Amino acid sequence: MGILLATFAAMGTFLHNLWRLFKKPEYRAGIIWLVLLLLVGMIFYHQVESLTWLDALYFSVITLSTVGYGDISPTTTVSKVFTMVYILFGLSIFASFASMLVRERVELQKERAEKRGQKSKSNENE
């Protein structure tokens, strides 16, 4: 039960941080591109492969994240071609999104370190 609660807490933190990033104009475009890419994949796989909406989203996410469990795979020629193009475009968008998250995390850690440094200096002066 504790692991489940920790997972939901981590997901909540991730969504909160994602919303905070979305408010910043320099990150907004990357987030929008990623969401649009997932929607395009989800709609395509739902229509062409007759996957449920959840399975189509799941397949889109595991494809773009290069996890590729293999439990779902394209069955038609059109789907295979789409998936190849989807991976090539999607990986670049997914990678730049991951890079944005890392860059933001590094900046946040620097800010926290500076605040701790300033706080310790002010405590030393007292």
C-alpha positions in Angstrom: 0.0 0.0 0.0 2.9 2.3 0.8 4.4 1.8 -2.6 1.1 2.7 -4.3 0.8 5.9 -2.2 4.4 6.8 -3.0 3.8 6.2 -6.7 0.7 8.5 -6.7 2.6 11.1 -4.8 5.4 11.0 -7.3 2.9 11.3 -10.2 1.3 14.3 -8.5 4.7 15.9 -8.1 5.5 15.2 -11.8 2.2 16.7 -12.9 2.6 19.7 -10.7 6.1 20.3 -12.1 4.8 19.8 -15.6 2.2 22.5 -15.0 4.8 24.8 -13.6 6.9 24.3 -16.7 3.9 24.9 -19.0 3.5 28.3 -17.5 7.0 29.2 -18.7 6.9 30.3 -22.4 10.3 28.7 -23.2 9.0 25.2 -22.3 5.4 25.5 -23.4 6.0 24.7 -27.1 7.9 21.5 -26.2 5.1 20.3 -23.9 2.5 21.1 -26.6 4.4 19.2 -29.3 4.7 16.2 -27.0 1.0 16.2 -26.2 0.1 16.6 -29.9 2.4 13.8 -30.9 0.9 11.5 -28.3 -2.6 12.5 -29.5 -1.8 11.8 -33.1 -0.4 8.4 -32.3 -3.3 7.6 -30.1 -5.9 8.6 -32.7 -4.0 6.7 -35.5 -3.6 3.5 -33.5 -7.2 3.7 -32.3 -8.5 4.1 -35.9 -6.2 1.8 -37.8 -5.2 -0.9 -35.3 -8.6 -0.8 -33.6 -7.0 -0.4 -30.2 -8.9 1.0 -27.2 -8.1 4.6 -26.4 -6.0 3.5 -23.4 -4.1 0.8 -25.4 -3.5 3.3 -28.2 -2.1 5.9 -25.7 -0.1 3.1 -24.0 1.4 2.0 -27.3 2.3 5.6 -28.3 4.0 6.2 -25.0 6.0 2.9 -25.0 7.0 3.5 -28.6 8.2 7.1 -28.1 10.0 6.2 -24.8 11.8 3.4 -26.7 10.6 0.9 -24.0 8.7 -1.3 -26.6 7.5 -4.1 -24.5 6.3 -6.0 -27.6 2.9 -6.8 -26.1 1.3 -4.6 -28.8 2.7 -4.2 -32.3 1.6 -2.8 -35.6 -0.2 -5.4 -37.8 -0.8 -3.6 -41.1 1.6 -2.2 -43.6 0.2 1.3 -43.1 0.7 1.0 -39.3 4.3 -0.2 -39.7 5.2 2.7 -42.0 3.4 5.2 -39.7 5.2 3.7 -36.7 8.6 4.1 -38.3 8.0 7.7 -39.2 6.3 8.3 -35.7 9.5 6.9 -34.0 11.9 9.1 -36.1 9.9 12.3 -35.4 8.8 11.4 -32.0 12.2 10.5 -30.6 13.6 13.9 -31.3 10.6 15.6 -29.7 10.7 13.2 -26.8 14.4 13.7 -26.3 14.1 17.4 -26.4 11.3 17.2 -23.8 13.5 15.1 -21.6 16.3 17.5 -22.0 14.0 20.4 -21.0 13.1 18.5 -17.8 16.8 17.8 -17.0 17.7 21.5 -17.7 14.9 22.7 -15.4 15.9 20.3 -12.7 19.5 21.5 -12.8 18.4 25.1 -12.6 16.1 24.3 -9.7 18.9 22.6 -7.8 21.2 25.5 -8.4 18.6 27.9 -7.0 18.1 25.8 -3.9 21.9 25.5 -3.4 22.2 29.3 -3.7 19.4 29.8 -1.2 21.0 27.4 1.3 24.3 29.2 0.8 22.7 32.6 1.5 20.9 31.2 4.5 24.1 29.7 6.0 26.0 33.0 5.4 23.2 35.0 7.1 23.3 32.5 10.0 27.1 32.9 10.3 26.8 36.7 10.4 24.4 36.7 13.3 
